[in-house]
Amino acid sequence: MEALIGYTAAAVVGYFLGTINPAVLIARTRGIDLRAIGSGNPGASNAGRALGRRTGVLVALLDVAKGAVPAALFGIGAHGWGLVAGLFAVAGHITSPWLRGRGGKGVATAAGAILGSHPLWLVFVLAAWLLVLAASRWIALASMSAAAAVLVTALVVGEDRLWAAAIAAVVLARHTGNVARRLRAPQD
């Protein structure tokens, strides 16, 4: 019974924290509807493009925190509650009811969930993101590479593979539209 209560609490707290969207809230304080400009995505990348680099970094840090905090808090102990909290924070971010189910891509929140539950993994995931971003200058491709790195890391380490697969699948699925648009765009 204790385990069920723990998993339920982790899911509820993680999801609720995930639904809070700092990009939209910060843009709203400036009289801007972030979902109506740029890519329309209520995340750090669009906030950075629309509101300035500093704001984009702030939004990214807040999105990381909303994945890391519940994962770390519920991760105390050996029940796996932190994994549930982190995964549900990502789910809350991408399906926020406050945004009618149109949340962000979940990359920064997923990075936070990894930081809160497997901090050493984040070294490899962040390295993949930075290398691909430097080589391609394409944030979506870097994010998808980082998602793949989560899964590869889990497979190599041999733990929490299902959780890593879920995190990777969510991030990859959220970027399919970006890839389709890029492939349809005329090449210079």
C-alpha positions as CSV (number, residue, x, y, z in Angstrom):
1,M,0.0,0.0,0.0
2,E,2.9,2.4,0.8
3,A,4.4,1.8,-2.6
4,L,1.1,2.6,-4.4
5,I,0.7,5.8,-2.4
6,G,4.3,6.8,-3.1
7,Y,3.9,6.2,-6.9
8,T,0.6,8.0,-7.0
9,A,2.0,11.0,-5.0
10,A,5.1,11.1,-7.3
11,A,2.9,11.0,-10.4
12,V,0.5,13.7,-9.2
13,V,3.2,16.1,-7.9
14,G,5.4,15.6,-10.9
15,Y,2.6,16.1,-13.3
16,F,1.3,19.2,-11.6
17,L,4.8,20.9,-11.5
18,G,5.2,19.9,-15.1
19,T,2.0,21.8,-16.1
20,I,3.4,25.1,-15.0
21,N,4.9,26.8,-18.0
22,P,7.4,29.5,-17.2
23,A,7.7,30.6,-20.9
24,V,4.1,31.4,-21.2
25,L,3.9,33.1,-17.8
26,I,7.0,35.3,-18.4
27,A,5.7,36.2,-21.9
28,R,2.3,37.1,-20.4
29,T,3.9,39.5,-17.9
30,R,5.3,41.4,-21.0
31,G,1.9,41.4,-22.7
32,I,3.0,38.7,-25.3
33,D,1.2,35.5,-26.2
34,L,4.2,33.3,-26.9
35,R,2.0,30.7,-28.6
36,A,1.1,33.3,-31.3
37,I,4.6,34.2,-32.4
38,G,7.7,32.4,-33.7
39,S,7.2,28.7,-33.7
40,G,4.2,29.0,-31.4
41,N,5.9,26.5,-29.1
42,P,5.7,27.5,-25.4
43,G,9.3,26.5,-24.6
44,A,12.8,27.9,-24.0
45,S,13.8,28.0,-27.6
46,N,10.9,30.1,-28.8
47,A,11.1,32.2,-25.6
48,G,14.7,32.9,-26.4
49,R,14.0,33.9,-30.0
50,A,10.9,36.0,-29.1
51,L,11.9,37.5,-25.8
52,G,15.7,37.5,-25.8
53,R,18.5,35.0,-25.0
54,R,18.4,35.8,-21.3
55,T,14.8,35.0,-21.1
56,G,15.3,31.8,-23.0
57,V,18.0,30.7,-20.6
58,L,15.8,31.6,-17.6
59,V,12.9,29.5,-19.1
60,A,15.3,26.6,-19.8
61,L,16.6,26.6,-16.2
62,L,13.0,26.8,-14.8
63,D,12.0,23.9,-17.0
64,V,15.0,21.9,-15.9
65,A,14.1,22.6,-12.3
66,K,10.5,21.4,-12.7
67,G,11.8,18.0,-13.8
68,A,14.7,17.8,-11.4
69,V,13.0,18.8,-8.2
70,P,10.3,16.2,-8.1
71,A,12.6,13.5,-9.5
72,A,15.2,14.2,-6.7
73,L,12.7,14.6,-3.9
74,F,10.8,11.4,-4.7
75,G,14.1,9.7,-5.6
76,I,15.1,9.4,-2.0
77,G,14.9,5.6,-1.3
78,A,14.9,2.6,-3.6
79,H,11.2,2.6,-4.8
80,G,11.7,4.3,-8.2
81,W,9.3,7.1,-7.2
82,G,11.7,9.7,-8.5
83,L,11.6,8.1,-12.0
84,V,7.8,8.3,-11.9
85,A,7.9,11.9,-10.7
86,G,10.4,13.0,-13.4
87,L,8.5,11.2,-16.2
88,F,5.2,12.7,-15.1
89,A,6.8,16.2,-15.0
90,V,7.7,15.7,-18.6
91,A,4.2,14.5,-19.4
92,G,2.7,17.6,-17.6
93,H,5.0,19.9,-19.5
94,I,3.9,18.6,-22.9
95,T,0.2,18.1,-22.1
96,S,-0.5,21.1,-19.8
97,P,-4.2,21.5,-19.2
98,W,-3.5,25.2,-18.7
99,L,-2.4,25.4,-22.3
100,R,-5.2,23.2,-23.6
101,G,-2.8,20.2,-24.0
102,R,-0.4,22.2,-26.1
103,G,2.7,22.3,-24.0
104,G,6.4,22.4,-25.0
105,K,8.6,19.8,-26.4
106,G,9.8,18.5,-23.0
107,V,13.5,18.6,-23.6
108,A,14.6,20.8,-20.7
109,T,12.1,19.1,-18.3
110,A,13.4,15.7,-19.4
111,A,17.0,17.0,-18.8
112,G,15.8,17.9,-15.3
113,A,14.3,14.5,-14.7
114,I,17.6,13.0,-15.7
115,L,19.5,15.4,-13.5
116,G,17.2,14.6,-10.5
117,S,17.4,10.8,-11.0
118,H,20.6,10.0,-12.8
119,P,22.9,13.1,-12.6
120,L,25.9,11.3,-14.2
121,W,23.8,10.4,-17.2
122,L,23.3,14.0,-17.9
123,V,27.0,14.4,-18.7
124,F,26.7,12.1,-21.7
125,V,23.3,13.5,-22.7
126,L,24.4,17.1,-22.5
127,A,27.6,16.2,-24.5
128,A,25.5,14.7,-27.3
129,W,23.3,17.7,-27.3
130,L,26.2,20.2,-27.5
131,L,28.2,18.2,-30.1
132,V,25.2,17.9,-32.5
133,L,24.2,21.5,-31.9
134,A,27.7,22.7,-32.7
135,A,27.9,20.6,-35.8
136,S,24.4,21.2,-37.2
137,R,23.2,24.5,-35.6
138,W,19.8,22.8,-35.3
139,I,18.3,22.6,-31.9
140,A,15.7,20.0,-32.8
141,L,18.4,17.6,-34.1
142,A,20.5,18.2,-31.0
143,S,17.5,17.5,-28.8
144,M,16.7,14.3,-30.6
145,S,20.3,13.2,-30.4
146,A,20.3,13.9,-26.6
147,A,17.1,11.7,-26.4
148,A,18.9,8.9,-28.2
149,A,21.9,9.4,-25.8
150,V,19.6,8.8,-22.8
151,L,18.6,5.4,-24.2
152,V,22.1,4.4,-25.2
153,T,23.4,5.4,-21.7
154,A,20.7,3.3,-20.0
155,L,21.5,0.3,-22.3
156,V,25.2,0.6,-21.5
157,V,24.7,1.1,-17.8
158,G,22.0,-1.6,-17.7
159,E,19.5,0.1,-15.5
160,D,16.2,1.9,-15.9
161,R,16.0,1.1,-19.6
162,L,12.2,1.3,-19.8
163,W,12.2,4.7,-18.1
164,A,15.0,5.9,-20.5
165,A,13.0,4.5,-23.5
166,A,9.9,6.4,-22.4
167,I,11.8,9.7,-21.9
168,A,13.5,9.3,-25.3
169,A,10.3,8.3,-27.1
170,V,8.5,11.4,-25.8
171,V,11.2,13.8,-26.8
172,L,11.6,12.1,-30.2
173,A,7.9,12.1,-30.9
174,R,7.5,15.8,-30.0
175,H,10.1,16.7,-32.6
176,T,8.7,14.8,-35.6
177,G,6.9,17.9,-36.8
178,N,10.2,19.8,-36.8
179,V,11.9,17.2,-38.9
180,A,9.0,17.0,-41.4
181,R,9.1,20.8,-41.8
182,R,12.8,20.8,-42.3
183,L,12.6,18.1,-44.9
184,R,9.8,19.9,-46.8
185,A,11.7,23.3,-46.7
186,P,13.5,24.2,-49.9
187,Q,17.2,23.7,-49.6
188,D,19.6,26.6,-50.4
